[in-house]
Amino acid sequence: MAECQYIIKHELENLRAKDEKIIPGYPQAKLYPGKSIVRRLLTNGILVQIFPLHDQEELKKLRHTWYGRVKIGYQPLDEIRCYFGETIALYFGFLEYFTFALIPMAVIGIPYYVFAWEDYDKYVMFATFNLLWSTVILEVWKRFCAVMTYRWGTLLMKRQFEEPRPGFHGVLGINPVTGREEPVYSSIRRQIRIYLVSLPFVCLCLYFSLYVMMIYFDLEQWALDYHQENESNFSSLMLFVPSIIYAVVIEIMNRIYRYAAEFLTSWENHRLESSYQNHLILKVLVFNFLNCFASLFYIAFVLFDMKLLRQSLATLLITSQILNQFAEAFLPYWLQKRHKKRMKKKMFSQKTDTDLSLVEQVSLEKEMGTYFGTFDDYLELFLQFGYVSLFSCVYPLAAVFAVLNNITEIYSDALKMCRVYKRPFAEPTASIGVWQLAFETMSVISVVTNCILIGMSSQVNALFPDSKMDLILTVALVEHVLLAMKFVMAFVIPDKPRDIQIKLARLEFESLEALKQQREVQEAVENTVTDFE
C-alpha cells in the first residue's frame, strides 16, 4: 500500500514543463523548461492539496494493535511500515529503541538521586557509565536498523541516481550520467547563496541567542538577590522563574528560526532532497544546540556552579517536555474532539469509520492537519539525548523524565498519525540518515563534557593537590583514550549482524551469477546468428 503511493507521488512530482509557457486556461501560471508542473499548480492555487486517503478498514486494525489499548510491548512496526512507509516506521522504531535504551540510565539514576542528591562529588561513577552508554546504544541501533530495513527491502537503497527534488528549478538540460532531461542550476550560484547569505544569517541568529542567554543570567542574579533579601517561600519559587521563562523563550526561538532555516534552504535551490535535508538539519541543529545547551556549558565550565546547573537542567528539560506534550498530545486530542463534532454535523450519523462515501471522506480529510515529516520528532529526541548524555550526572532524574516522556510520546504520536493528520505519502529509506551522524556527534561531545566534569570533582582534585597542570593533562589523556575506545568500539561492533551480512553476500553472488548467465545466453545467441549467416 505504501509503495503504491510512493510510485504515484514520484510520477506526479517528475511531471516537468518542456515547451509549454503557461498552464492551459490559466495565463497567470507561467511555466519554463524544467519547472515542476505540480508545484506550479500548487503555488498558483489551481491545485489545493495532494494527499492519499486513509483506508478506514486498515486504519482501524492498525489503531487497535498500535494504541487502542494500553499495554507493555513492542509496536507493530511492520504494520506501520505497510500503511505509512519506511520513514515513519523507522522513526517509531528508533523512538521505541531509544526509550528502552534509557531505562538503564533511569534505573541507576533513581537511587543516585535518593542517596547522593546534594553530594555532587559522587557523580564520577555515573559520568563514567554515561560515557559507555552513549556509545553502545548508537552502535547497537545500527544493527537493529539493518535488520528492519533488510526485512523491508530498503537496506540497499541507492542514492547516487536520486531524482531532482520537486522544488528544484533551473534551465532544462541533460544529466550526463543518466542521459535524461532535467533542470540544471549552477553550483557556483548555490555556493554564493550559502556562504554570502545563509551563513551570515545563521551567525547573526547565534549571536542573538547568546545575547538572550546573558539576559537570562541577569534575571537569575536578580532572583537570587531578591531571595537573599526576603527569604520567603515566594522568593524560593522566584528562583525557578528565570529558568522557566528562558525555557519558553528557547522553544519560541527554535520554532521561529526553523521557519527561517526552511526558507533559506529552499532558496539555496538544492538539486537533491537528501542535500536539502542535510543543509536544513545542519542549520537547525547548530542553532538548537547553542540555544538549548550554551547556558548549561556556561554554568558548568565558567561559573562552576553545580547547584545552578542542576536547577537549570531540570527546568529546561521538564519545561520543554511539558510544552512539547501540550503541542503533541493535548492539542491533538482537542483537534480530534473538534474533528468528531464536525463529522457528526456533516454526516448526520456517528458511524464515521465504516459508512463514508468517497466525496464525504475527501471533504472530511482535507480539513485535517498536514504531517510535515519526522524532522521535528527526531530533533526533539536529539535534544533529549543531549540533556541526558551531557549533564545527567548532575541531575540523575533526567533519564527518568525522558523515559516517561517517550512513553507518552509513542501514544501521542500514534494518535496524531491516525486521527489528527492527513495520511502522508510514504517515503522509503535505509536508515535514519544524517540524524545518526548528529547523535554520534553529540555522544563525542558528551565524552568531552563528562571527562571535564569528572576532572572538576573534588575526588579527582584530591589526587593532584600540588599541580593543576598534572590534573589537566591527566583529564585530557583520559578523554583522548576514551574517544579512541569509542571509535574502536564503533569499528569492532559491526553495523550489520552476521546473518544479514551473509544474506547480502548471497544476494550479490546470485546477482552476479544471473548476470553471468545472461551474458552467456546473449553470446550464444550472437554466435548462433553468426553461424546461420
PAMARKOL-639921 format. One record per residue (C-alpha): residue number from 1; residue in one letter; x, y, z. Coordinates in Angstrom, 1 decimal, m for minus. Example, Ala and Ser with C-alpha at 12.3 -4.5 7.8 and 13.67 -1.06 7.14 Angstrom:
2
(1, A, (12.3, m4.5, 7.8)) (2, S, (13.7, m1.1, 7.1)) 
//
This chain:
533
(1, M, (0.0, 0.0, 0.0)) (2, A, (2.8, 2.5, 0.9)) (3, E, (4.8, 1.5, m2.1)) (4, C, (1.9, 2.2, m4.5)) (5, Q, (1.6, 5.7, m3.0)) (6, Y, (5.3, 6.3, m3.4)) (7, I, (5.2, 5.4, m7.1)) (8, I, (2.3, 7.7, m7.8)) (9, K, (3.9, 10.6, m5.9)) (10, H, (7.2, 10.0, m7.8)) (11, E, (5.4, 10.2, m11.2)) (12, L, (3.5, 13.3, m10.2)) (13, E, (6.5, 15.2, m8.9)) (14, N, (8.5, 14.5, m12.1)) (15, L, (6.0, 16.0, m14.4)) (16, R, (8.0, 18.9, m15.8)) (17, A, (7.4, 21.5, m18.4)) (18, K, (9.2, 21.3, m21.7)) (19, D, (8.0, 23.8, m24.4)) (20, E, (4.8, 24.9, m22.5)) (21, K, (4.8, 28.6, m21.5)) (22, I, (1.6, 28.6, m19.3)) (23, I, (m0.8, 26.3, m17.7)) (24, P, (m3.7, 25.9, m20.2)) (25, G, (m6.6, 28.1, m19.1)) (26, Y, (m4.5, 30.0, m16.5)) (27, P, (m2.4, 32.6, m18.3)) (28, Q, (m1.1, 33.9, m14.9)) (29, A, (0.5, 30.5, m14.2)) (30, K, (3.8, 30.8, m16.1)) (31, L, (6.0, 27.9, m17.0)) (32, Y, (9.5, 27.5, m18.2)) (33, P, (11.5, 24.4, m19.3)) (34, G, (12.2, 22.2, m16.3)) (35, K, (9.6, 23.7, m14.0)) (36, S, (7.6, 21.2, m11.9)) (37, I, (4.1, 21.3, m13.1)) (38, V, (2.5, 20.1, m9.9)) (39, R, (4.5, 22.6, m7.9)) (40, R, (3.3, 25.5, m10.2)) (41, L, (m0.3, 24.2, m9.8)) (42, L, (0.1, 24.4, m6.0)) (43, T, (1.7, 27.8, m5.9)) (44, N, (m0.9, 29.3, m8.1)) (45, G, (m3.8, 27.8, m6.1)) (46, I, (m5.1, 25.8, m9.1)) (47, L, (m4.3, 22.6, m7.2)) (48, V, (m5.2, 23.0, m3.5)) (49, Q, (m3.9, 19.8, m1.9)) (50, I, (m2.5, 16.4, m2.8)) (51, F, (m2.8, 13.6, m0.3)) (52, P, (m3.6, 9.9, m0.1)) (53, L, (m6.9, 9.0, 1.6)) (54, H, (m6.9, 6.9, 4.8)) (55, D, (m8.0, 3.3, 4.3)) (56, Q, (m10.6, 3.1, 7.1)) (57, E, (m10.6, m0.7, 7.5)) (58, E, (m6.8, m0.9, 7.6)) (59, L, (m6.5, 2.1, 9.8)) (60, K, (m9.0, 0.7, 12.3)) (61, K, (m6.9, m2.5, 12.5)) (62, L, (m3.7, m0.5, 12.9)) (63, R, (m5.2, 1.7, 15.6)) (64, H, (m6.3, m1.3, 17.6)) (65, T, (m2.9, m3.0, 17.6)) (66, W, (m0.9, 0.2, 18.0)) (67, Y, (m2.5, 2.4, 20.6)) (68, G, (m6.1, 1.1, 21.0)) (69, R, (m5.2, m0.4, 24.4)) (70, V, (m2.6, 0.5, 27.0)) (71, K, (0.0, m2.3, 27.0)) (72, I, (3.6, m3.0, 27.7)) (73, G, (5.1, m4.4, 24.5)) (74, Y, (6.6, m3.6, 21.1)) (75, Q, (4.9, m1.5, 18.4)) (76, P, (3.6, m3.2, 15.3)) (77, L, (6.4, m1.7, 13.1)) (78, D, (5.8, m4.0, 10.1)) (79, E, (2.1, m2.9, 10.0)) (80, I, (3.1, 0.8, 10.4)) (81, R, (5.6, 0.4, 7.6)) (82, C, (2.9, m1.2, 5.3)) (83, Y, (0.5, 1.7, 6.0)) (84, F, (2.7, 4.7, 6.4)) (85, G, (6.0, 3.7, 4.8)) (86, E, (9.6, 3.0, 5.9)) (87, T, (10.5, 6.6, 7.0)) (88, I, (7.7, 6.9, 9.6)) (89, A, (8.1, 3.2, 10.7)) (90, L, (11.8, 3.7, 11.3)) (91, Y, (11.1, 6.8, 13.4)) (92, F, (8.8, 4.9, 15.7)) (93, G, (11.3, 2.0, 15.8)) (94, F, (14.0, 4.5, 16.9)) (95, L, (11.7, 6.1, 19.4)) (96, E, (10.9, 2.7, 20.9)) (97, Y, (14.6, 1.6, 20.9)) (98, F, (15.8, 4.9, 22.5)) (99, T, (13.1, 4.6, 25.2)) (100, F, (14.3, 1.1, 26.1)) (101, A, (17.9, 2.2, 26.0)) (102, L, (17.2, 5.0, 28.5)) (103, I, (15.9, 2.5, 31.1)) (104, P, (19.4, 1.5, 32.5)) (105, M, (20.2, 5.2, 32.9)) (106, A, (16.9, 5.8, 34.7)) (107, V, (17.3, 2.7, 36.9)) (108, I, (20.7, 3.9, 38.0)) (109, G, (19.6, 7.5, 38.3)) (110, I, (16.8, 6.8, 40.8)) (111, P, (19.0, 5.5, 43.7)) (112, Y, (21.7, 8.0, 42.8)) (113, Y, (19.1, 10.8, 43.2)) (114, V, (17.9, 9.3, 46.5)) (115, F, (21.2, 8.7, 48.2)) (116, A, (23.6, 11.3, 46.7)) (117, W, (21.4, 14.2, 45.8)) (118, E, (23.5, 17.1, 47.2)) (119, D, (26.9, 15.3, 47.0)) (120, Y, (28.0, 16.4, 43.6)) (121, D, (31.4, 14.8, 44.1)) (122, K, (29.8, 11.3, 43.7)) (123, Y, (28.9, 11.8, 40.1)) (124, V, (32.2, 10.3, 38.9)) (125, M, (30.8, 6.8, 38.6)) (126, F, (27.6, 8.0, 37.0)) (127, A, (29.5, 10.1, 34.4)) (128, T, (31.7, 7.1, 33.6)) (129, F, (28.7, 4.9, 32.9)) (130, N, (27.3, 7.7, 30.8)) (131, L, (30.3, 7.6, 28.6)) (132, L, (29.9, 3.9, 27.8)) (133, W, (26.1, 4.1, 27.5)) (134, S, (26.1, 6.9, 24.9)) (135, T, (28.5, 5.0, 22.7)) (136, V, (27.0, 1.5, 22.9)) (137, I, (23.3, 2.4, 22.2)) (138, L, (24.1, 4.1, 18.9)) (139, E, (26.2, 1.2, 17.7)) (140, V, (23.6, m1.3, 18.6)) (141, W, (20.9, 0.8, 16.9)) (142, K, (22.7, 0.4, 13.6)) (143, R, (22.3, m3.3, 13.9)) (144, F, (18.6, m3.1, 14.8)) (145, C, (18.1, m0.7, 11.9)) (146, A, (19.9, m3.0, 9.4)) (147, V, (17.6, m5.9, 10.5)) (148, M, (14.4, m3.9, 10.0)) (149, T, (15.4, m2.3, 6.7)) (150, Y, (16.6, m5.6, 5.3)) (151, R, (13.2, m7.1, 6.1)) (152, W, (11.5, m4.2, 4.4)) (153, G, (13.8, m4.4, 1.3)) (154, T, (15.3, m0.9, 1.6)) (155, L, (18.7, m1.6, 3.1)) (156, L, (20.5, m1.4, m0.2)) (157, M, (18.7, 1.7, m1.5)) (158, K, (21.0, 3.6, m3.9)) (159, R, (21.1, 7.4, m3.7)) (160, Q, (23.5, 8.2, m6.5)) (161, F, (20.7, 8.2, m9.1)) (162, E, (18.3, 10.2, m6.9)) (163, E, (15.7, 12.2, m8.8)) (164, P, (15.7, 16.1, m8.5)) (165, R, (13.5, 17.3, m5.7)) (166, P, (10.2, 18.9, m6.8)) (167, G, (11.2, 22.4, m5.6)) (168, F, (14.5, 22.4, m7.6)) (169, H, (14.4, 24.8, m10.6)) (170, G, (16.7, 25.7, m13.4)) (171, V, (17.2, 25.6, m17.1)) (172, L, (16.2, 22.3, m18.7)) (173, G, (19.3, 20.3, m19.7)) (174, I, (20.7, 16.7, m20.0)) (175, N, (22.0, 14.8, m17.0)) (176, P, (25.5, 13.5, m18.1)) (177, V, (25.1, 10.3, m16.0)) (178, T, (21.5, 9.2, m16.8)) (179, G, (21.1, 11.0, m20.1)) (180, R, (17.7, 12.2, m19.0)) (181, E, (16.3, 15.7, m19.3)) (182, E, (16.2, 17.6, m16.0)) (183, P, (16.7, 21.1, m14.6)) (184, V, (20.3, 22.4, m14.4)) (185, Y, (21.4, 25.0, m11.9)) (186, S, (24.9, 26.5, m11.4)) (187, S, (26.6, 25.1, m8.3)) (188, I, (28.6, 28.4, m8.0)) (189, R, (25.4, 30.4, m7.6)) (190, R, (24.3, 28.0, m5.0)) (191, Q, (27.6, 28.3, m3.0)) (192, I, (27.3, 32.1, m3.2)) (193, R, (23.9, 32.0, m1.7)) (194, I, (25.1, 29.6, 1.1)) (195, Y, (28.2, 31.4, 2.1)) (196, L, (27.2, 35.1, 1.5)) (197, V, (23.6, 34.9, 2.7)) (198, S, (22.8, 31.8, 4.7)) (199, L, (26.0, 31.6, 6.7)) (200, P, (25.9, 35.3, 7.9)) (201, F, (22.3, 34.9, 8.8)) (202, V, (23.0, 31.8, 10.9)) (203, C, (25.9, 33.6, 12.7)) (204, L, (23.6, 36.5, 13.4)) (205, C, (21.0, 34.2, 14.9)) (206, L, (23.6, 32.5, 17.1)) (207, Y, (24.8, 35.9, 18.4)) (208, F, (21.2, 36.8, 19.2)) (209, S, (20.8, 33.5, 21.1)) (210, L, (23.9, 34.2, 23.2)) (211, Y, (22.6, 37.8, 23.9)) (212, V, (19.3, 36.3, 25.2)) (213, M, (21.3, 33.9, 27.3)) (214, M, (23.1, 36.7, 29.0)) (215, I, (19.8, 38.4, 29.8)) (216, Y, (18.7, 35.1, 31.4)) (217, F, (21.8, 35.2, 33.7)) (218, D, (20.9, 38.8, 34.7)) (219, L, (17.4, 37.6, 35.6)) (220, E, (19.0, 34.7, 37.6)) (221, Q, (21.1, 37.2, 39.6)) (222, W, (18.1, 39.4, 40.2)) (223, A, (16.1, 36.4, 41.5)) (224, L, (19.0, 35.3, 43.7)) (225, D, (19.3, 38.8, 45.2)) (226, Y, (15.6, 39.0, 45.8)) (227, H, (15.6, 35.7, 47.6)) (228, Q, (18.6, 36.7, 49.8)) (229, E, (16.8, 39.9, 50.8)) (230, N, (13.4, 38.3, 51.6)) (231, E, (14.0, 34.7, 52.5)) (232, S, (10.4, 33.5, 52.0)) (233, N, (8.5, 30.7, 50.2)) (234, F, (7.6, 33.1, 47.5)) (235, S, (11.2, 34.2, 46.9)) (236, S, (12.2, 30.5, 46.8)) (237, L, (9.7, 29.9, 44.0)) (238, M, (11.0, 33.0, 42.2)) (239, L, (14.4, 31.3, 41.9)) (240, F, (12.8, 29.0, 39.2)) (241, V, (11.0, 31.8, 37.3)) (242, P, (14.0, 32.9, 35.2)) (243, S, (14.7, 29.3, 34.1)) (244, I, (11.1, 28.7, 33.2)) (245, I, (10.9, 31.9, 31.2)) (246, Y, (14.2, 31.1, 29.4)) (247, A, (12.9, 27.6, 28.6)) (248, V, (9.8, 29.1, 27.0)) (249, V, (11.8, 31.7, 25.1)) (250, I, (14.1, 28.9, 23.8)) (251, E, (11.2, 27.0, 22.4)) (252, I, (9.8, 30.1, 20.7)) (253, M, (13.2, 31.0, 19.2)) (254, N, (13.7, 27.4, 18.0)) (255, R, (10.4, 27.4, 16.1)) (256, I, (10.8, 30.9, 14.6)) (257, Y, (14.4, 30.0, 13.5)) (258, R, (13.1, 26.8, 12.0)) (259, Y, (10.8, 28.7, 9.5)) (260, A, (13.7, 31.0, 8.6)) (261, A, (16.0, 28.0, 8.0)) (262, E, (13.5, 26.3, 5.8)) (263, F, (13.1, 29.4, 3.7)) (264, L, (16.8, 29.9, 3.3)) (265, T, (17.5, 26.2, 2.4)) (266, S, (14.7, 26.2, m0.2)) (267, W, (16.1, 29.5, m1.6)) (268, E, (19.5, 27.8, m2.0)) (269, N, (17.9, 25.6, m4.6)) (270, H, (19.4, 22.2, m3.8)) (271, R, (19.0, 19.6, m6.5)) (272, L, (18.5, 16.5, m4.3)) (273, E, (16.1, 16.0, m1.4)) (274, S, (18.9, 14.4, 0.6)) (275, S, (21.1, 17.5, 0.1)) (276, Y, (18.2, 19.8, 1.0)) (277, Q, (17.6, 17.8, 4.2)) (278, N, (21.3, 17.8, 5.1)) (279, H, (21.7, 21.6, 4.8)) (280, L, (18.4, 22.2, 6.7)) (281, I, (19.3, 19.8, 9.5)) (282, L, (22.8, 21.4, 9.8)) (283, K, (21.3, 24.9, 10.1)) (284, V, (18.7, 23.8, 12.7)) (285, L, (21.0, 21.6, 14.8)) (286, V, (23.7, 24.3, 15.1)) (287, F, (21.2, 26.8, 16.4)) (288, N, (19.2, 24.5, 18.6)) (289, F, (22.4, 23.1, 20.2)) (290, L, (23.7, 26.5, 21.1)) (291, N, (20.3, 27.8, 22.1)) (292, C, (19.5, 24.9, 24.4)) (293, F, (22.9, 24.0, 25.8)) (294, A, (25.0, 27.2, 25.8)) (295, S, (23.7, 28.3, 29.2)) (296, L, (24.4, 24.8, 30.7)) (297, F, (28.0, 24.9, 29.4)) (298, Y, (28.4, 28.4, 30.7)) (299, I, (27.1, 27.5, 34.2)) (300, A, (29.3, 24.3, 34.3)) (301, F, (32.6, 25.5, 33.0)) (302, V, (32.6, 29.3, 33.5)) (303, L, (30.5, 29.8, 36.7)) (304, F, (31.4, 26.3, 38.2)) (305, D, (28.0, 26.3, 39.9)) (306, M, (26.8, 22.7, 40.0)) (307, K, (23.7, 23.6, 42.0)) (308, L, (22.6, 26.1, 39.4)) (309, L, (23.5, 23.7, 36.7)) (310, R, (21.2, 21.1, 38.2)) (311, Q, (18.4, 23.6, 38.6)) (312, S, (18.7, 24.9, 35.1)) (313, L, (19.0, 21.4, 33.5)) (314, A, (15.9, 20.2, 35.4)) (315, T, (13.9, 23.3, 34.5)) (316, L, (14.9, 23.3, 30.8)) (317, L, (14.2, 19.6, 30.4)) (318, I, (10.8, 19.5, 32.2)) (319, T, (9.5, 22.7, 30.7)) (320, S, (10.4, 21.7, 27.2)) (321, Q, (8.8, 18.3, 27.7)) (322, I, (5.6, 19.9, 29.0)) (323, L, (5.4, 22.3, 26.1)) (324, N, (6.0, 19.5, 23.6)) (325, Q, (3.4, 17.3, 25.2)) (326, F, (0.9, 20.1, 25.1)) (327, A, (1.6, 20.6, 21.4)) (328, E, (1.7, 16.9, 20.6)) (329, A, (m0.8, 15.3, 22.9)) (330, F, (m3.3, 17.6, 24.5)) (331, L, (m3.7, 19.8, 21.4)) (332, P, (m4.1, 16.8, 19.0)) (333, Y, (m6.7, 15.4, 21.4)) (334, W, (m8.6, 18.7, 21.3)) (335, L, (m8.4, 18.7, 17.5)) (336, Q, (m9.7, 15.1, 17.5)) (337, K, (m12.7, 16.0, 19.5)) (338, R, (m13.3, 19.1, 17.3)) (339, H, (m13.0, 16.9, 14.2)) (340, K, (m15.6, 14.4, 15.6)) (341, K, (m18.1, 17.2, 16.1)) (342, R, (m17.5, 18.4, 12.5)) (343, M, (m18.0, 14.8, 11.3)) (344, K, (m21.3, 14.5, 13.2)) (345, K, (m22.6, 17.7, 11.7)) (346, K, (m21.7, 16.7, 8.2)) (347, M, (m22.6, 13.0, 8.3)) (348, F, (m25.7, 13.1, 10.4)) (349, S, (m24.5, 9.9, 11.9)) (350, Q, (m21.9, 8.7, 14.3)) (351, K, (m20.8, 5.7, 12.2)) (352, T, (m17.9, 7.6, 10.6)) (353, D, (m15.4, 4.8, 10.4)) (354, T, (m17.3, 2.5, 8.1)) (355, D, (m20.1, 4.3, 6.2)) (356, L, (m18.2, 7.1, 4.4)) (357, S, (m18.7, 7.8, 0.8)) (358, L, (m15.7, 8.9, m1.2)) (359, V, (m16.8, 12.5, m1.5)) (360, E, (m17.7, 12.7, 2.2)) (361, Q, (m14.3, 11.2, 3.1)) (362, V, (m12.4, 13.6, 1.0)) (363, S, (m14.3, 16.6, 2.4)) (364, L, (m13.5, 15.5, 5.9)) (365, E, (m9.9, 14.6, 5.5)) (366, K, (m8.9, 17.7, 3.6)) (367, E, (m9.7, 19.6, 6.8)) (368, M, (m7.3, 17.5, 8.8)) (369, G, (m3.8, 18.8, 9.6)) (370, T, (m0.8, 18.1, 7.4)) (371, Y, (2.2, 16.0, 8.7)) (372, F, (5.4, 17.7, 7.6)) (373, G, (7.7, 14.7, 8.2)) (374, T, (9.8, 13.3, 11.0)) (375, F, (12.2, 16.3, 11.3)) (376, D, (10.7, 17.8, 14.5)) (377, D, (10.3, 14.4, 16.1)) (378, Y, (14.0, 13.5, 15.6)) (379, L, (15.0, 17.0, 16.7)) (380, E, (13.1, 16.5, 20.0)) (381, L, (14.9, 13.2, 20.6)) (382, F, (18.2, 14.7, 19.7)) (383, L, (17.9, 17.5, 22.3)) (384, Q, (16.6, 15.0, 24.8)) (385, F, (19.7, 12.8, 24.1)) (386, G, (21.8, 15.9, 24.7)) (387, Y, (20.2, 16.6, 28.1)) (388, V, (20.7, 13.0, 29.2)) (389, S, (24.2, 12.4, 27.9)) (390, L, (25.9, 15.8, 28.5)) (391, F, (24.9, 16.7, 32.1)) (392, S, (22.6, 14.0, 33.5)) (393, C, (25.3, 13.0, 36.1)) (394, V, (24.5, 16.3, 37.8)) (395, Y, (20.7, 15.7, 37.5)) (396, P, (20.3, 11.9, 37.6)) (397, L, (16.5, 12.0, 37.1)) (398, A, (16.9, 13.4, 33.5)) (399, A, (16.7, 9.8, 32.1)) (400, V, (13.6, 9.1, 34.2)) (401, F, (11.8, 12.1, 32.9)) (402, A, (13.0, 11.2, 29.4)) (403, V, (11.5, 7.6, 29.7)) (404, L, (8.2, 8.9, 31.0)) (405, N, (8.1, 11.5, 28.2)) (406, N, (8.9, 9.0, 25.5)) (407, I, (6.2, 6.5, 26.6)) (408, T, (3.5, 9.2, 26.3)) (409, E, (5.2, 10.3, 23.1)) (410, I, (4.7, 6.9, 21.4)) (411, Y, (0.9, 7.1, 22.1)) (412, S, (0.5, 10.7, 21.3)) (413, D, (2.4, 10.4, 18.0)) (414, A, (0.4, 7.3, 17.1)) (415, L, (m2.8, 9.2, 17.8)) (416, K, (m1.6, 12.1, 15.6)) (417, M, (m0.8, 9.9, 12.7)) (418, C, (m4.1, 8.0, 12.8)) (419, R, (m6.6, 10.6, 13.9)) (420, V, (m5.3, 14.1, 13.5)) (421, Y, (m3.2, 14.3, 10.4)) (422, K, (m3.9, 13.6, 6.8)) (423, R, (m2.3, 10.4, 5.6)) (424, P, (1.3, 11.4, 4.5)) (425, F, (2.9, 10.0, 1.4)) (426, A, (5.2, 7.1, 2.1)) (427, E, (9.0, 7.6, 1.6)) (428, P, (11.4, 4.6, 1.5)) (429, T, (14.6, 4.9, 3.5)) (430, A, (17.6, 2.7, 4.5)) (431, S, (18.4, 4.4, 7.9)) (432, I, (17.6, 7.5, 10.0)) (433, G, (20.0, 9.3, 7.7)) (434, V, (22.0, 12.3, 8.9)) (435, W, (20.4, 12.0, 12.3)) (436, Q, (22.7, 9.1, 13.0)) (437, L, (25.7, 11.3, 12.5)) (438, A, (24.1, 14.0, 14.6)) (439, F, (23.5, 11.6, 17.6)) (440, E, (27.1, 10.3, 17.2)) (441, T, (28.5, 13.8, 17.2)) (442, M, (26.5, 14.5, 20.4)) (443, S, (28.0, 11.4, 22.0)) (444, V, (31.5, 12.6, 21.2)) (445, I, (30.7, 16.0, 22.8)) (446, S, (29.3, 14.1, 25.8)) (447, V, (32.6, 12.2, 26.3)) (448, V, (34.5, 15.6, 26.5)) (449, T, (31.9, 17.1, 28.8)) (450, N, (31.8, 14.2, 31.2)) (451, C, (35.6, 14.0, 31.3)) (452, I, (35.8, 17.7, 32.3)) (453, L, (33.0, 17.2, 34.9)) (454, I, (35.0, 14.3, 36.4)) (455, G, (38.1, 16.4, 36.4)) (456, M, (36.3, 19.1, 38.3)) (457, S, (35.1, 16.8, 41.1)) (458, S, (36.9, 17.1, 44.5)) (459, Q, (37.5, 13.3, 44.4)) (460, V, (39.8, 13.7, 41.4)) (461, N, (41.2, 17.0, 42.5)) (462, A, (42.3, 15.4, 45.8)) (463, L, (44.6, 13.1, 43.7)) (464, F, (46.5, 16.1, 42.4)) (465, P, (46.8, 18.5, 45.4)) (466, D, (50.0, 20.2, 44.2)) (467, S, (49.7, 20.6, 40.4)) (468, K, (46.7, 21.6, 38.5)) (469, M, (48.6, 21.2, 35.2)) (470, D, (49.0, 17.5, 36.0)) (471, L, (45.3, 17.3, 36.6)) (472, I, (44.5, 19.0, 33.2)) (473, L, (47.0, 16.7, 31.4)) (474, T, (45.5, 13.6, 33.0)) (475, V, (41.9, 14.6, 32.2)) (476, A, (43.0, 15.3, 28.6)) (477, L, (44.8, 12.0, 28.3)) (478, V, (41.7, 10.1, 29.7)) (479, E, (39.5, 12.0, 27.3)) (480, H, (41.6, 11.0, 24.3)) (481, V, (41.8, 7.4, 25.5)) (482, L, (38.0, 7.2, 25.9)) (483, L, (37.5, 8.8, 22.4)) (484, A, (39.9, 6.2, 21.0)) (485, M, (38.0, 3.4, 22.8)) (486, K, (34.7, 4.9, 21.4)) (487, F, (36.0, 4.8, 17.8)) (488, V, (37.4, 1.3, 18.4)) (489, M, (34.0, 0.1, 19.6)) (490, A, (32.4, 1.7, 16.6)) (491, F, (34.8, m0.2, 14.4)) (492, V, (34.6, m3.6, 16.3)) (493, I, (30.8, m3.7, 16.6)) (494, P, (29.6, m4.5, 13.0)) (495, D, (26.8, m2.2, 11.6)) (496, K, (25.1, m5.3, 10.3)) (497, P, (24.5, m8.6, 12.1)) (498, R, (26.4, m11.7, 10.8)) (499, D, (23.2, m13.3, 9.3)) (500, I, (22.4, m10.1, 7.4)) (501, Q, (25.9, m9.9, 6.0)) (502, I, (25.6, m13.5, 4.8)) (503, K, (22.3, m12.8, 3.2)) (504, L, (23.6, m9.7, 1.4)) (505, A, (26.7, m11.6, 0.2)) (506, R, (24.4, m14.4, m1.1)) (507, L, (22.2, m11.8, m2.8)) (508, E, (25.2, m10.2, m4.5)) (509, F, (26.5, m13.6, m5.6)) (510, E, (23.2, m14.6, m7.1)) (511, S, (23.0, m11.3, m8.9)) (512, L, (26.5, m11.8, m10.4)) (513, E, (25.6, m15.4, m11.4)) (514, A, (22.4, m14.2, m13.0)) (515, L, (24.3, m11.5, m14.9)) (516, K, (26.9, m14.1, m16.0)) (517, Q, (24.2, m16.5, m17.3)) (518, Q, (22.5, m13.6, m19.1)) (519, R, (25.8, m12.7, m20.8)) (520, E, (26.4, m16.4, m21.7)) (521, V, (22.9, m16.7, m23.3)) (522, Q, (23.4, m13.4, m25.2)) (523, E, (26.8, m14.6, m26.5)) (524, A, (25.3, m18.0, m27.5)) (525, V, (22.5, m16.2, m29.4)) (526, E, (25.0, m14.0, m31.2)) (527, N, (27.2, m17.0, m32.2)) (528, T, (24.1, m18.8, m33.5)) (529, V, (23.2, m15.9, m35.6)) (530, T, (26.7, m15.6, m36.9)) (531, D, (26.8, m19.3, m37.9)) (532, F, (23.5, m19.0, m39.6)) (533, E, (24.7, m16.1, m41.7)) 
//
